[in-house]
């Protein structure tokens, strides 16, 4: 019956029955292809400054060219894995600019019995050829949607891309920005090179004050170049959607992410992006629906969070779900939110060491490190220093080219916590103007409570409600997944 169904779908497509049959074929391919669980995102056997980037590029390749859901789980793994999931581990070997890749796999059910892993290894070849051969060797159903346009064909440029994609820290990414531009322009047919450039510009826009020649449009254009080469490229769609959200253009963000999901409905990160754009618009039912769709794709695994603290849970009052969504790494971004949640729940003693740790880490997530400093000073009774730092931080944020209204509301909450409610309300108005319109959290945030006594609060509240109502009509919950 399965083979017959597949043949009928092929005949329907060839007969010109259009997009409906094509979507049905993709759904069929996805159903017969197991989930891919990548046990380690870093490729073993390759120098460290390229190994992380190789892992990212391999994930890109699988998300674009296979019909499977690709999961990179946090450790430890759950004790009882679904037996049909395919566990993968990668290794590689480099000789000059040539590359050999090895993948080992085993079904989760067989792993529990001690069965041997299967393996496939490519011969030493150009990196682009090694990736192509590896894609053909994976035991999953394959799609043909532009994977040949992912990687630079020139070996030296490929290794430049692997090194640049390995950069995890904002400071280092800013220092490498010119190299990212040169790489993309010298490899214009590589979608991954354009995504890499877009990401590095995005980091720069978000962390460096204005004064350079990097308008927001350059980052958007880089992501568009990638999406033109590989329609629905998940990483490009996610990052473009995030950038548009941070720019306050949630309508465009939701369109980009919905288009990506339409082409790649089994990619978990796209649902996280929809939740981000949704929650900052106040579309909490839709955001929660997107997260539920993501969780159906990934359970029982806890997915590794690189870009998000899942504030959808925070704003909807599911505080323990929010705490459980935070990864265990010590990035200031996640340290801030761990301390912030303690503070929201009234635990100042628990919050202080988290803020102190986040304040001293200055290699990445710099805005959140600055906010950690503000709260650490305040909790130590150094109110004047905390207020001075907060005002300086707000002034610097005002010169950045990605406003990020959600972060600006965190500034408003900090002013309210420091007992400056009028400055808090002014900052909250700016957050709304920058696109943050989650009325539920404006109304419920314990830290913002002092500002809600201001005579100006009702006017701001009405403006938020009016815009949120318009977005709710345009994007009902069932449009999120």
VEXDREN-2710 file (C-alpha; in Angstrom, 1 decimal):
% VEXDREN-2710
k/r/px/py/pz
1/UNK/0.0/0.0/0.0
2/UNK/2.8/2.4/0.8
3/UNK/4.6/1.9/-2.5
4/UNK/1.3/2.3/-4.3
5/UNK/0.5/5.5/-2.5
6/UNK/4.0/6.9/-3.4
7/UNK/3.5/5.9/-7.1
8/UNK/0.1/7.6/-7.2
9/UNK/1.5/10.8/-5.8
10/UNK/4.3/10.8/-8.4
11/UNK/1.7/10.3/-11.1
12/UNK/-0.4/13.1/-9.7
13/UNK/2.5/15.5/-9.7
14/UNK/3.5/14.5/-13.3
15/UNK/-0.1/15.0/-14.4
16/UNK/0.1/18.6/-13.2
17/UNK/-2.1/18.5/-10.2
18/UNK/-0.1/21.3/-8.7
19/UNK/1.0/22.5/-5.3
20/UNK/-1.4/20.3/-3.4
21/UNK/0.1/17.1/-4.8
22/UNK/3.6/18.4/-4.3
23/UNK/2.8/19.1/-0.6
24/UNK/1.3/15.7/-0.3
25/UNK/4.5/14.1/-1.7
26/UNK/6.6/16.0/0.7
27/UNK/4.4/14.9/3.6
28/UNK/4.7/11.3/2.4
29/UNK/8.5/11.6/2.2
30/UNK/8.6/13.1/5.7
31/UNK/6.5/10.3/7.2
32/UNK/8.7/7.6/5.9
33/UNK/11.9/9.3/6.9
34/UNK/13.1/8.9/10.5
35/UNK/14.0/11.8/12.8
36/UNK/17.7/12.6/12.8
37/UNK/19.2/13.2/16.2
38/UNK/22.7/14.7/16.0
39/UNK/24.5/13.6/19.2
40/UNK/27.3/16.2/19.0
41/UNK/27.1/19.4/16.9
42/UNK/30.9/19.6/16.7
43/UNK/32.6/17.5/14.1
44/UNK/35.3/15.4/15.7
45/UNK/38.7/15.1/14.1
46/UNK/38.9/18.6/12.6
47/UNK/40.7/21.5/14.1
48/UNK/38.5/23.4/16.7
49/UNK/38.4/26.7/14.8
50/UNK/36.5/24.9/12.0
51/UNK/34.8/22.0/13.8
52/UNK/31.8/24.0/15.1
53/UNK/31.2/25.6/11.7
54/UNK/31.4/22.2/10.0
55/UNK/28.7/21.0/12.3
56/UNK/26.5/24.0/11.5
57/UNK/26.9/23.5/7.8
58/UNK/26.2/19.8/8.1
59/UNK/23.0/20.6/9.9
60/UNK/22.1/23.1/7.1
61/UNK/22.7/20.4/4.5
62/UNK/20.5/17.9/6.3
63/UNK/17.7/20.4/6.9
64/UNK/17.7/21.4/3.2
65/UNK/18.2/18.1/1.5
66/UNK/16.4/15.5/3.7
67/UNK/12.8/15.1/4.5
68/UNK/13.6/14.4/8.2
69/UNK/13.3/16.5/11.3
70/UNK/16.8/17.3/12.5
71/UNK/17.3/17.6/16.3
72/UNK/20.3/18.7/18.2
73/UNK/19.4/17.8/21.7
74/UNK/20.8/19.1/25.0
75/UNK/22.5/16.6/27.2
76/UNK/21.7/14.4/29.0
77/UNK/19.5/12.5/26.6
78/UNK/16.1/11.3/28.0
79/UNK/16.3/7.7/29.2
80/UNK/13.8/6.2/26.8
81/UNK/14.4/7.2/23.2
82/UNK/11.8/6.6/20.5
83/UNK/13.2/3.4/18.9
84/UNK/12.8/4.7/15.3
85/UNK/14.9/7.8/15.8
86/UNK/18.2/7.8/13.9
87/UNK/21.2/8.7/16.1
88/UNK/24.1/10.3/14.2
89/UNK/27.6/11.3/15.0
90/UNK/30.1/12.9/12.6
91/UNK/33.8/13.0/12.2
92/UNK/36.1/14.3/9.5
93/UNK/39.7/14.5/8.3
94/UNK/41.3/17.4/6.5
95/UNK/44.3/17.3/4.2
96/UNK/45.2/20.7/2.9
97/UNK/41.9/22.1/1.5
98/UNK/40.5/18.6/0.9
99/UNK/38.0/16.9/3.3
100/UNK/36.8/13.4/4.1
101/UNK/33.6/13.1/6.2
102/UNK/32.4/10.1/8.1
103/UNK/28.9/9.6/9.6
104/UNK/27.9/6.8/11.9
105/UNK/24.3/6.0/12.7
106/UNK/22.1/3.6/14.6
107/UNK/18.4/3.4/15.3
108/UNK/17.8/4.3/18.9
109/UNK/16.0/1.0/19.5
110/UNK/19.0/-1.0/18.3
111/UNK/21.5/1.1/20.3
112/UNK/19.8/-0.1/23.5
113/UNK/20.6/-3.7/22.5
114/UNK/24.3/-3.0/21.9
115/UNK/24.0/-3.5/18.2
116/UNK/26.9/-2.2/16.0
117/UNK/26.7/1.3/14.4
118/UNK/26.5/1.6/10.6
119/UNK/28.9/3.9/8.9
120/UNK/29.6/5.7/5.6
121/UNK/32.8/7.6/4.8
122/UNK/33.5/9.8/1.8
123/UNK/36.9/9.6/0.0
124/UNK/39.2/12.6/0.3
125/UNK/37.7/15.3/-2.0
126/UNK/36.9/18.9/-2.3
127/UNK/34.6/19.9/0.7
128/UNK/31.6/20.6/-1.6
129/UNK/32.0/17.1/-3.1
130/UNK/32.4/15.5/0.3
131/UNK/29.1/17.1/1.4
132/UNK/27.3/15.9/-1.7
133/UNK/28.6/12.4/-1.2
134/UNK/27.7/12.4/2.4
135/UNK/24.2/13.5/1.6
136/UNK/23.7/10.6/-0.7
137/UNK/25.1/8.2/1.9
138/UNK/22.6/9.1/4.7
139/UNK/19.9/6.5/5.1
140/UNK/17.0/9.1/4.9
141/UNK/14.6/10.2/2.3
142/UNK/16.1/13.1/0.2
143/UNK/14.6/16.2/-1.2
144/UNK/16.1/18.3/-4.0
145/UNK/15.5/21.9/-3.0
146/UNK/18.7/23.8/-3.7
147/UNK/21.2/21.9/-1.5
148/UNK/23.7/22.2/-4.4
149/UNK/23.7/26.0/-3.8
150/UNK/24.6/25.8/-0.1
151/UNK/28.4/25.6/0.0
152/UNK/31.2/27.5/-1.8
153/UNK/32.6/25.4/-4.6
154/UNK/36.1/26.7/-4.1
155/UNK/37.8/24.7/-1.3
156/UNK/39.7/27.6/0.2
157/UNK/36.5/29.7/0.5
158/UNK/34.7/26.7/2.1
159/UNK/37.3/26.6/4.9
160/UNK/37.0/30.3/5.3
161/UNK/33.3/29.8/5.8
162/UNK/33.7/26.9/8.2
163/UNK/36.1/29.0/10.3
164/UNK/33.7/32.0/10.3
165/UNK/30.7/29.9/11.1
166/UNK/32.5/28.6/14.1
167/UNK/32.7/32.0/15.7
168/UNK/30.4/32.0/18.7
169/UNK/31.2/35.3/20.4
170/UNK/29.9/38.8/19.4
171/UNK/33.2/40.5/19.8
172/UNK/35.0/38.0/17.5
173/UNK/32.2/38.2/15.0
174/UNK/32.4/42.0/14.8
175/UNK/36.2/41.7/14.3
176/UNK/35.6/39.3/11.4
177/UNK/32.9/41.2/9.7
178/UNK/35.0/42.5/6.8
179/UNK/36.2/38.9/6.1
180/UNK/32.6/37.7/6.1
181/UNK/31.7/40.4/3.5
182/UNK/34.6/39.4/1.2
183/UNK/33.8/35.8/1.5
184/UNK/30.1/36.3/0.4
185/UNK/31.1/38.5/-2.5
186/UNK/33.7/36.1/-3.7
187/UNK/31.3/33.1/-3.4
188/UNK/28.0/34.7/-4.6
189/UNK/26.4/31.3/-5.4
190/UNK/26.8/30.0/-1.8
191/UNK/23.7/30.5/0.3
192/UNK/25.6/29.6/3.4
193/UNK/28.1/32.3/2.8
194/UNK/25.3/34.9/2.5
195/UNK/23.7/33.6/5.8
196/UNK/27.1/33.9/7.5
197/UNK/27.4/37.5/6.4
198/UNK/23.9/38.3/7.4
199/UNK/24.4/36.8/10.8
200/UNK/27.6/38.8/11.4
201/UNK/26.0/42.0/10.3
202/UNK/23.0/41.2/12.6
203/UNK/25.4/40.7/15.6
204/UNK/27.1/44.0/14.7
205/UNK/23.8/45.9/14.4
206/UNK/22.7/44.6/17.8
207/UNK/25.9/45.2/19.8
208/UNK/27.8/48.1/18.2
209/UNK/26.6/51.8/18.4
210/UNK/25.7/53.5/15.1
211/UNK/28.5/55.1/13.1
212/UNK/29.4/52.5/10.6
213/UNK/28.0/51.9/7.1
214/UNK/26.0/48.8/7.9
215/UNK/22.3/49.7/7.7
216/UNK/19.7/47.1/8.5
217/UNK/19.0/46.6/4.8
218/UNK/22.4/45.0/4.3
219/UNK/21.6/42.2/6.7
220/UNK/18.1/41.7/5.2
221/UNK/19.6/41.7/1.7
222/UNK/22.2/39.0/2.7
223/UNK/19.4/36.7/4.0
224/UNK/17.4/37.4/0.9
225/UNK/20.3/36.4/-1.3
226/UNK/20.5/33.1/0.6
227/UNK/16.7/32.5/0.3
228/UNK/16.8/33.1/-3.4
229/UNK/19.5/30.5/-3.8
230/UNK/17.9/28.0/-1.5
231/UNK/14.1/28.7/-1.0
232/UNK/13.0/28.0/2.5
233/UNK/16.6/27.7/3.8
234/UNK/15.7/27.3/7.5
235/UNK/18.6/29.2/9.1
236/UNK/18.2/32.1/6.7
237/UNK/14.4/32.3/7.3
238/UNK/14.9/32.1/11.1
239/UNK/17.6/34.8/11.2
240/UNK/15.7/37.1/8.9
241/UNK/12.5/36.6/10.9
242/UNK/14.4/37.4/14.1
243/UNK/16.0/40.5/12.7
244/UNK/12.7/41.9/11.4
245/UNK/11.2/41.2/14.8
246/UNK/14.0/43.1/16.5
247/UNK/13.4/45.9/14.0
248/UNK/9.8/46.1/15.1
249/UNK/8.4/44.7/11.8
250/UNK/6.6/41.7/13.2
251/UNK/4.2/41.5/10.2
252/UNK/7.0/41.0/7.8
253/UNK/8.7/38.6/10.2
254/UNK/5.6/36.4/10.5
255/UNK/5.3/36.3/6.7
256/UNK/8.9/35.2/6.3
257/UNK/8.7/32.6/8.9
258/UNK/5.3/31.3/7.7
259/UNK/6.8/31.0/4.2
260/UNK/9.7/29.1/5.5
261/UNK/7.5/26.8/7.5
262/UNK/5.4/26.1/4.4
263/UNK/8.4/24.8/2.6
264/UNK/10.1/23.1/5.5
265/UNK/7.3/22.2/8.0
266/UNK/9.4/19.7/9.9
267/UNK/12.1/22.2/11.1
268/UNK/11.7/22.9/14.8
269/UNK/13.6/26.3/14.8
270/UNK/11.1/27.9/12.5
271/UNK/8.3/27.4/15.1
272/UNK/10.6/29.0/17.7
273/UNK/10.9/32.0/15.4
274/UNK/7.2/32.2/14.9
275/UNK/6.8/32.1/18.7
276/UNK/9.3/35.0/19.0
277/UNK/7.5/37.2/16.5
278/UNK/4.2/36.2/18.0
279/UNK/4.9/36.9/21.6
280/UNK/6.5/40.3/21.0
281/UNK/3.2/41.2/19.1
282/UNK/1.1/40.0/22.0
283/UNK/-0.2/37.0/20.0
284/UNK/0.2/34.7/22.9
285/UNK/-2.2/32.0/21.8
286/UNK/-0.5/31.8/18.4
287/UNK/3.0/31.8/20.1
288/UNK/2.0/29.0/22.4
289/UNK/0.6/27.0/19.5
290/UNK/3.9/27.4/17.6
291/UNK/5.8/26.1/20.6
292/UNK/3.4/23.1/20.9
293/UNK/4.0/22.3/17.2
294/UNK/7.8/22.5/17.8
295/UNK/7.5/20.3/20.9
296/UNK/5.5/17.7/18.9
297/UNK/8.4/17.5/16.4
298/UNK/11.1/17.2/19.1
299/UNK/9.7/15.4/22.2
300/UNK/11.0/13.8/24.3
301/UNK/14.3/15.7/23.6
302/UNK/15.1/19.0/25.1
303/UNK/16.5/21.0/22.2
304/UNK/19.7/23.0/22.4
305/UNK/18.7/26.7/22.5
306/UNK/21.1/29.0/20.7
307/UNK/19.1/32.1/20.0
308/UNK/16.1/32.2/22.5
309/UNK/15.1/32.4/26.0
310/UNK/11.6/31.1/25.6
311/UNK/9.8/34.2/27.0
312/UNK/6.5/33.0/25.6
313/UNK/6.3/30.8/28.7
314/UNK/7.3/33.7/30.9
315/UNK/4.7/36.1/29.6
316/UNK/1.9/33.5/29.8
317/UNK/2.7/32.7/33.5
318/UNK/4.3/29.3/32.9
319/UNK/7.3/30.2/34.9
320/UNK/8.6/26.7/35.6
321/UNK/8.4/25.9/31.9
322/UNK/10.4/29.1/31.3
323/UNK/13.0/28.0/33.8
324/UNK/13.2/24.6/32.3
325/UNK/13.7/26.0/28.8
326/UNK/16.9/27.9/29.8
327/UNK/20.1/25.9/28.9
328/UNK/22.8/25.3/31.4
329/UNK/25.5/27.3/29.6
330/UNK/26.9/30.5/31.2
331/UNK/26.2/33.0/28.4
332/UNK/25.1/36.3/30.0
333/UNK/21.9/36.2/28.0
334/UNK/20.7/33.1/29.8
335/UNK/22.3/34.1/33.1
336/UNK/20.3/37.3/33.0
337/UNK/17.0/35.5/32.4
338/UNK/17.7/33.0/35.2
339/UNK/18.4/35.9/37.6
340/UNK/15.5/37.8/36.2
341/UNK/13.1/34.9/36.9
342/UNK/14.4/34.6/40.4
343/UNK/13.7/38.3/40.9
344/UNK/10.2/38.1/39.3
345/UNK/9.5/35.4/41.9
346/UNK/10.9/37.5/44.8
347/UNK/14.1/35.6/45.3
348/UNK/16.7/38.3/45.4
349/UNK/19.3/36.1/47.2
350/UNK/19.1/33.6/44.3
351/UNK/19.2/36.2/41.7
352/UNK/22.4/38.1/42.8
353/UNK/25.1/35.5/42.0
354/UNK/23.6/34.9/38.6
355/UNK/23.6/38.6/37.8
356/UNK/27.2/38.9/39.2
357/UNK/28.4/36.1/36.9
358/UNK/26.7/37.5/33.9
359/UNK/28.2/41.0/34.6
360/UNK/31.8/39.8/34.3
361/UNK/31.4/37.8/31.1
362/UNK/32.1/40.3/28.3
363/UNK/32.8/38.3/25.2
364/UNK/29.2/37.8/24.0
365/UNK/25.6/39.0/24.7
366/UNK/27.0/42.3/25.8
367/UNK/23.6/44.1/26.3
368/UNK/22.6/41.4/28.7
369/UNK/25.9/41.5/30.5
370/UNK/25.2/45.3/31.0
371/UNK/21.8/44.6/32.4
372/UNK/23.3/42.0/34.7
373/UNK/25.6/44.7/36.1
374/UNK/22.6/47.0/36.7
375/UNK/20.7/44.4/38.7
376/UNK/23.8/43.2/40.6
377/UNK/24.6/46.7/41.8
378/UNK/21.0/47.3/42.8
379/UNK/20.7/44.1/44.8
380/UNK/23.9/45.1/46.6
381/UNK/22.3/48.4/47.6
382/UNK/24.3/50.5/45.2
383/UNK/21.3/52.2/43.8
384/UNK/23.0/55.3/42.4
385/UNK/25.6/53.3/40.6
386/UNK/22.9/51.0/39.2
387/UNK/20.9/54.0/38.0
388/UNK/23.9/55.6/36.4
389/UNK/24.8/52.4/34.6
390/UNK/21.2/51.9/33.4
391/UNK/21.0/55.5/32.0
392/UNK/24.3/55.0/30.2
393/UNK/23.2/51.7/28.8
394/UNK/19.9/53.2/27.6
395/UNK/21.8/56.0/25.9
396/UNK/24.1/53.5/24.1
397/UNK/21.1/51.3/23.1
398/UNK/19.6/54.4/21.5
399/UNK/22.5/54.6/19.0
400/UNK/22.2/50.9/17.9
401/UNK/20.6/50.1/14.6
402/UNK/18.5/47.2/15.8
403/UNK/16.2/48.7/18.5
404/UNK/14.8/45.4/19.9
405/UNK/11.7/46.6/21.7
406/UNK/11.6/43.5/23.9
407/UNK/15.0/44.4/25.3
408/UNK/13.9/48.0/25.7
409/UNK/11.1/46.8/27.9
410/UNK/13.7/45.1/30.1
411/UNK/15.2/48.6/30.5
412/UNK/11.8/49.9/31.5
413/UNK/11.4/47.2/34.1
414/UNK/14.9/48.0/35.5
415/UNK/13.9/51.7/35.9
416/UNK/10.7/50.6/37.8
417/UNK/12.7/48.2/40.0
418/UNK/15.0/51.2/40.8
419/UNK/11.9/53.2/41.8
420/UNK/12.0/55.6/38.9
421/UNK/8.5/54.9/37.5
422/UNK/8.3/57.9/35.1
423/UNK/11.5/56.9/33.4
424/UNK/10.2/53.4/33.3
425/UNK/7.0/54.5/31.5
426/UNK/9.0/56.6/29.1
427/UNK/11.2/53.5/28.2
428/UNK/8.0/51.4/28.0
429/UNK/6.6/53.8/25.4
430/UNK/9.8/53.5/23.4
431/UNK/9.6/49.7/23.6
432/UNK/6.1/49.9/22.2
433/UNK/7.2/52.2/19.4
434/UNK/10.0/49.7/18.6
435/UNK/7.5/46.9/18.2
436/UNK/7.1/45.2/21.6
437/UNK/3.4/44.9/22.1
438/UNK/2.8/42.0/24.5
439/UNK/0.0/43.6/26.6
440/UNK/-0.2/40.6/28.9
441/UNK/3.4/41.3/30.1
442/UNK/3.0/45.0/30.3
443/UNK/0.1/44.3/32.6
444/UNK/1.5/41.4/34.6
445/UNK/5.3/42.1/35.0
446/UNK/6.0/42.3/38.7
447/UNK/9.1/44.4/38.1
448/UNK/7.1/47.0/36.1
449/UNK/4.4/47.3/38.7
450/UNK/5.4/50.7/40.1
451/UNK/5.1/52.3/36.6
452/UNK/1.5/51.1/36.3
453/UNK/0.5/53.7/38.9
454/UNK/1.5/56.6/36.6
455/UNK/-1.3/58.7/35.1
456/UNK/0.4/58.0/31.7
457/UNK/-0.1/54.2/32.0
458/UNK/-3.7/54.0/30.7
459/UNK/-2.9/55.9/27.5
460/UNK/0.0/53.6/26.7
461/UNK/-2.1/50.5/27.6
462/UNK/-4.8/51.6/25.2
463/UNK/-2.3/52.0/22.3
464/UNK/-0.9/48.6/22.9
465/UNK/-4.3/47.0/23.0
466/UNK/-5.4/48.7/19.7
467/UNK/-2.3/47.5/17.8
468/UNK/-2.5/44.0/19.3
469/UNK/-6.1/43.7/18.2
470/UNK/-5.2/44.5/14.6
471/UNK/-2.5/41.9/14.6
472/UNK/-4.8/39.3/16.2
473/UNK/-7.2/39.8/13.3
474/UNK/-4.4/39.4/10.7
475/UNK/-2.7/36.4/12.4
476/UNK/-5.2/34.1/14.1
477/UNK/-3.7/31.3/16.3
478/UNK/-4.2/28.6/13.6
479/UNK/-1.7/30.4/11.3
480/UNK/1.1/29.5/13.7
481/UNK/1.1/25.8/13.3
END
